[in-house]
Amino acid sequence: MNQSIACIILRGAIYDWYIFLFSMAIMAVTFAARYRWFFVQWLDGIRGRDWTAVSAVIDVVSVVAQTESTRYGERIIGYLATLTYFYRNPELQMGEYSRLLSDENEAQVWSASYKGRTVMVHVDPRDPSRSVLRKEEL
């Protein structure tokens, strides 16, 4: 009798552990999907340190509300400010740098402050269409 009770308790504990692991995996996938662009941007920034630096001009700035769906509708989680820059290497190329801000006005002011500025971007020597604007270069 005691063995069957212990077996039921053990099965429940194992089941709870699997539920916990499954929940953590779902949260990790959700987090990765939402912030994938920033992870890629960060990773490129690390790789781009050794790439050739060229001059670029930030010509287009934009701010877009980022939303997530809830059971009650959509809610704004932040504002994505994007700086679009252009450079020649040797042909005209384009790249983007994005930052997620919590306040729309702050995002508008931040992005507008960079419009028309010249910055240094790092260009992939194997693929001139790939470039990185590193946070330190702003």
N, C-alpha and C positions, 0 to 999 in steps of 0.2 A: 504494500500500500504506500509506504513512504517513498519507494523508488518511483512509482508512477506520479506522485505529486512533484517530486524533484524533477522528473523528466518534463512535466508540463511547465514548471517554472523556468527551466532551462530553455525550452523551446520558445517561451514568451520573451526571455531575455535576448536570445539570438534573433528573434523576429524584430524586436525593438532596435537592435543594433543594425540590422539590415535597413530598416526604415530610416534610421539616423543617417547612415551612409548614403542612401538613395537621396535623401533630402539635401545633404551637403553637395552631392554631385549635381543636382538640379540647380542649386544656388550658384555653384561655380560656373556652370554652363551659361546661366542667365547673366552673370556678371561679365564673363568673357565676351558674350555676344553684344552686350550693351557697350562695353568699353574697348572693343576690339581695335577700333581706329586709333585710340590713344596708345594702346600697347604697341601697335605696329609703328606708330610715329616715334615712340620712345626707343624701340628696337632699332629702327633706321637711324635714329640720332646717335646711338652707340656705334653702329657700323659706319656711319657717315663721317666719323671723326677723321678718318684717313683718306677720304675722298678729296678730290680737287675742289678748291673753293673758287667760286665765280660770283660776280656781281649780279644782283637781280633787283627788279623793281616790283614793289607790291602795288598792283594796279586795281585789283578788285577786292572789296571787303563785303562780307555778308554776315547776317545774324539770323539764325533759324531756331525757332522753339523746338525743343526735343521733348516728346511726349511718351508716355507709356500708357497702355491700356489697363484699366482696372474694371472690376465688375460694375462700377458706377459710371463708367465712361472713361475719358482720357484725362490725364493730369500732366501738367508741365513739370518736368524734372530739371530743366535748365535751359540755357540758351547757348547754342553752338556758334561761336564767332570764328569765321574762316577768313584767312588771309590768302589770296591767290596772287602768286608772284610769277614773273616772266623773266627768262634769262636766255642768252644765246650760248650754244656750245655744240657745234658751230651754228646750228639752226635754232630758230626760236622754239623754246620749250616752256612748259608751264608746270608749276607745282603748287601744293597747298600746305598750309599749317593751320591747325584747328585747336581751339581751346574751349572747354565747357565752363560757362559761368552761371551763377545762380540768379543774377539780376539782369533783366533785359537792358535797362539803361546802362549798366556797367559794361555789358557786352558791346553795346553800340559805341560807347565812348572809347573802349579799349581798341576795337577794330578800326574805328575812324582815325585814331591817333597814328596808325601805321600806313594809311593810304598815301601813296606817292613816295614813300621812303625807299631808299636803296639799302639793301641788306646783302650779306654774304650767304650763299647757299652752297652746300657740298653736293657735287655731282658724281654719280656712280661712273667710274672710268669704263666699265664694261657696257653700260647702258645709259647714254647721255639723257634719255628721257626721264630717268629716275633721279630725283634730287631730294635733299633734306634741308629744311630750315631748322636749325637747332635753336632751342630756347635761349641759349647763351648768346646767340648771334642777333637777337632782337634788341 
